[in-house]
């Protein structure tokens, strides 16, 4: 088969799961749950559009394992079977046309806007960089018993995902959320069994994986999204990432997705340093983390997805042809062009182009949260049956984000007072 059409080849995971092509929809936060954290008709419509669009593996965005720990307003929450019928409807739509759909399970840790949750927690009480402290509170350090309780929540959620009919789960271990915080020496300054050395910092993600595996069995796929690095001083390094991959591969992980960065250093958008423009070399190459992917390929045999920076069918095909990765992850393009996979599978490039968003206000432009919010708005439009708006104002989206977080925080405070009374 011509390399031009390598993206249309099937791929079989070691456990026998067959993906119909090499294109993966990487997770994006949809924020389309109802007030109770249940999946909605908007989610069904959105994922139906992606299934019709030709994607091979579709990974959901930010499904939280604790309703008291949201990453954004409107996250789906899975704490058990409470909303199983809605989850089954979502799974059915997302799995149409031979598409595999996996649920990304997440806990935000400290990375949740002020006012959204009653409090934020993290491995250690490490505050954000100064220009972000107006939006993100300093977290409380987790107690040892709380750490185990969160691990148990991941397992409960995964078992429910399987029962609902989804094809697998992905642990969100990237982009500065709780699993990533445990892995990072910048965020994790503990000196107990959960920190103090690279091996101890890895313990949390390994225990999450083992708990999920025990809950879903040997044949149900479990993947992980992992940073190549945090791109923060004193943070998670490439060497530690490779060591984490080896440990997860030895434990039996089925698929590793490579990304990078956090809200404080959003490398996944092409920006590695706060407020910095993408380097010329980053702008010119298609895949932001492909050099690291080659190192990871040499370290483990686990199938890999590379996400971040792909723009053309040829660039995606070349990454696979070079044996750097097995699958290509797409995200932002699918928020503005949900049927782009059909074009790519035919060897053609997408119609739309994506680039880091700019409001013209430096400190806002340095926030990874703006990228999340702008694209979340596009997903909401698709969920409502409307076309995306590729030219929507990023500044207007940021204003809406702040207002929604404050309103959600006031509503939660009111509910808390009612329960206390």
N, C-alpha and C positions, 0 to 999 in steps of 0.2 A: 504494500500500500504506500502511496506517495506520502512523504512527510507532511505535505499540505493538508492531508486528511487524517493525520494521526490522532487528532482530537476526537474523531468519531469511533475510535477503537474501543471495545469493551475492556474492562479491567476486573480481575477477580482477586478479592482479598484472600489472605491465607485461610480464613475460616469458611471460604466458599461463597461469600456474598459477591454477587456480580453487579458491577456498575455498568450501565449501558453506554457510557462514553467517559471521556477524561475531564469533563468540566464539572467543577464543584461550585455551588453557590455558598460562599463563605458567610458566616453569621453576620447579620446586621440587626440591630435592635429595632423592632417594629413598633413597640409601645401601643399595641392594639388590644390589650386585654380589657375586660370590663372592671368595674370597681372592686370586684371580689378576686381579681386575678385570673379569671377564666378566659379561655380562648373564645373569640367572637366570630361572627359572620365575616367581618372584615379580614381577619386572618385567613379564613377559608378561601375568600375571593383572591387574596394576594398570592397564596401558595398554589392555588389553582392556576393563576397566571404564569407562575414560574414553571410549574409542571408542564403546562402547554407550551412554554417557551423553549423546551428541549434540554433543560439541565439534567445531568446524570445523577449527581448527588446533591441534595438540597439540605443545608444545615440551618436550623432555625436560629433566631437570635435570642440571646440573653433570657433564658427561662430560669427564674430564680427559685431557689429551694427553701426560701423563708419569706413570708409576706411582710415581716418586719425589717427586711433588708432588701429593698429594691435598688436597682441601679438607675432607673429612670421611671417617671410616672408611666403607668400603663404596661409594666412588665407582666407577662404571664407568670404565675406562681404555681408550682406543683409541690404540695405537701402530703399527698395521698390521693385517694380516689374521689375527692369531693366533686371534681368537675370532669369526671371521666367521659360522659357522653359528648361534651364539647371537644375534648381532646381527641376522641375517636373521629368526630366529623372533620377536624383539622387534619388528622393523620390520613384519612381517606382521600381528601382533596389533594394533599401534598404528595401523595404516593401514586397519583394517576400517571398514565402513559409510561409506565415502567420506571418512574423516578424513585430513587431511594431518598427517604427523608429521615434525617437524624435530628434529635433535639439537643441543643447546646445547653448544658446545665451550668449554672453560675451562682456565685455569691459575690456581691460587689466589694465586701470589706469596707475600706475607707473611701472608696471611689464612688461616692453618691453625693449629689448636690445637697447643700445645706437646706434643711427644712423638709426634705423628702421623707426621711425616717426619723424616729425618735432619737436615735443615736447611730453612730457608725463605729465599727470595730475593725481591728487589724491585729496582726501578730504583735505589733508594738505601737506605742503612741507617738508616731512620727508625723509631724505636720507637713502640709504641702509647701511648695516653694511660695515665697511671699506674694507674688501677684495672683495666686490662685486661692489664697486663704479667705477671700471674700465670698467665694463660692463653695469651698469645701472645708468642713470642720476637721479639727484635729481628732483622730479616732481614740477610742478607749482600747487598751490592750486586752486581748481575749484571755480568759482563764483557761486552764488545762481542760477542765470539764466541758467548757463551751466549745473548745476545738473538737472534741470527740462528738459532741452533739451535732455540729455542722457536718462532719463526715457522715454521720447517720442520716442526715437529711438528704445528702446526695444519693445515698443508696435507696431511700424510700422513693424519691423522685424518679430514679432510673427504673425501678420496678413498675411504677405507674406508666411511664413512657412505653415500656414493652407491652403492658396490658392494653394500652390505647391503640396499638397497631403501628407505631412508628418502627422504622427499620434499624435504629441504633441510637446511641447517645454520643455526645462529645463533651468532654470536660473543658471548660474555658480556663486555660492556664496561662493566658497571655494578657497583654494590654493593661496591666496594672490592677486587675481585679484580685480577689482574695487569694486564689491559688498562686498567682504571680507574686503577690505580696509576701507569701510564705517563702517563696523561692529566692527573693531578693534580699541580699544583706543590707541594703539601704532601708527597706521597710521592716525586715525581720531582724530585730536586735535581741532576741530572746537568748537565754542561757540555759533553758531547760531541754526537755526531750524534743522540742519542736524548733530549735534554733541553736546557734552558736558555732555551727560548722556547715559546710555545703551538704554533707550527708544528712544532717539533722533537718536542714531547711527543706530537703527533698522529701522528708518523711510524710508531710501532709498530703502532697499529691499522690504519693504511692499508697497511702492509706485510703484516700478517696477512691482511687482505682480499684483496690482490693475489695472495698465495701460494695462498690457497684458491681464488680464481677460476681461476688457472692450472691447479689440480689437478682441478677439477670441470667446467670448461667454462662457456660463456656462458648456457646455459639452466637450469642447476641453481640454485634459489633460495638466496641468502645473505642472512640478516638480521643485525641487531645489536641487543642490548639495551644502552641507553645511559642514563647518569644525566642528569637535568635539571641536577643539581648534587650535590655531595658533602655540603653542609650542614656543612662543617668550615671553621674559620678557615684561610685560606690555601689552600683546596682548589679543586677544579674548579668553575668558575662557570657560570651560565646562558649568558653570552656565549660562553665557550669551548665549551660544549656545542653551541650553535647553529653555531659555526664548524666544529666537528667534523662535524656533520650535513651541512653544505654540502659539505665535502670528501669525505665518504663518498658522498653523492648524486652528486657529479660523477664519482666513481670507478665508480659503477654499482650500489651496494647496492640490494637488492630490497625490504627492509622494515625499518623502524626501530621498535623498541619503547622507549617512554619510561618510565623509572622514576626512582628517586633514592635517595641515601643509601649508607651503608656499615655495617659492624658497629659502628663507633665512633659513628655518627650515623644510626641506622636509620630514615630518613624513609619507606622503603617500607612500614613498619608503622604510619605515622601519627605517629612521634616523630622530630623533627628534631634535637633537642639531647640530649646524653647525660643520661639520667635524667629528662628533662622529660616531662610529660604532654602529649598532643596538644592543640594550641590548639583553642579552641571552634570557630573557623571551619573547622579541619581536620575535627573530628568531625562537623560539620553537613553539609559538602559531600560528594558522592559520590567525586569523583576528586581525589586529592591533588595531581596535577601538571597539571590541565587548563589553567590559565592559561599555563603554559609550552608545552603542546601547541599552543595557538593561535599562539604566537610561532613555534614550529617549522613549523607549517603555512604560515605566511607566508614562511618562509625557503626551504623545499624542497618539491618536488612528490612526493617519495617517499612511498608508502603508510605509514601510521603505526598503531601499536597503543599504547593508553594503559593502563597497569597500575597499580593501587593505589587502594584505597578504595571501589570500586564495591560497592553493596549491593542495589540494586533494578533490576528490568527497565526501569523508566522512566528512572532515572538513566543507565543504559547506552545506551538508545535516544536520549536527549537529547544525549549526547556525540557520537553519530554524526550525528544530525539537524542539529546546530549546525555540522557540517563541521569540528569541532575535530580529529577522528580518523576513521579508516576502520574500525577494529576495536577491540574491548574485551578487555583481558587480565584473566583471573581466575586466582587461585592458591589461597589458603588455603581458600576456600569449597569447592573441589573435593577438598580433603583430608578434609573432614568430610561432604561431600555430593556424591559423584562424579557423580550424575545430575542435578545442578542445571541444566545446560544445557537439558534437556528442558522444565523448568518455565519458564525464561527465554524460550525460543523460543516458548512459548505465551503469553507476556506476563505470566507470574506470577513472584513473587519466590521466592528460595530459602527453604527451611524454616529452615535454620541461619543464625546471625549470627556474624561473626568480630570480634574486638577484640584490641588489644595484650594479651599475656599478662602476668600478674603472679604473682610468687612471694611478695611481701611483703618481699623483701630488695632494697634499692635498687640496689646495684651489679650484681646479677644481672639485674634487670629492665631495666637500661640496655643490656644486651648484645643485639645483633641475633642472635647465635648461638643464643640461647634460642628465638627464633621459628623458626629453621631446624630445630632439633632436635625441638621439640614436633610440628611438622607432619610432619617426616620419620617420626616414630613412627606417625602416623596412616596415612601411605602404606604403611608396613610392614604394618600390620594389613590393609589392603585387599589387599596383595600376598599375604598368607597366607590370603585368603578370609574374613577376619573383618570385622565392621562397624567403622567408626570409633568413637572414644570422645571426643566433643566436650567432656566434662568431666574429662578426665585431668589430674592434678596437674602443673603446670609445674615445680614444685620437684623432684619425683621424676624428671622427664625430664632436668633439668639434672644431677642426681646421676649418672644413667646415662650421660650424655654424657661427663662427666669420667672416669668409670671406664673406658668404652670407649676413650677416647683414650689413657689411660695403659697399658691392656692392649695396644693396638695398637702403641704405641711400644716396649714391652718385647719384643713378638714380633719387630718389625722389627730391634731391636738384636741379638737372638739370631740372626736369620738373617744379619745382616751379619757377626757374628763367625764363623759357620759358613762363609760364603763366603771369608772371609779365611784361615781355617785351611786 
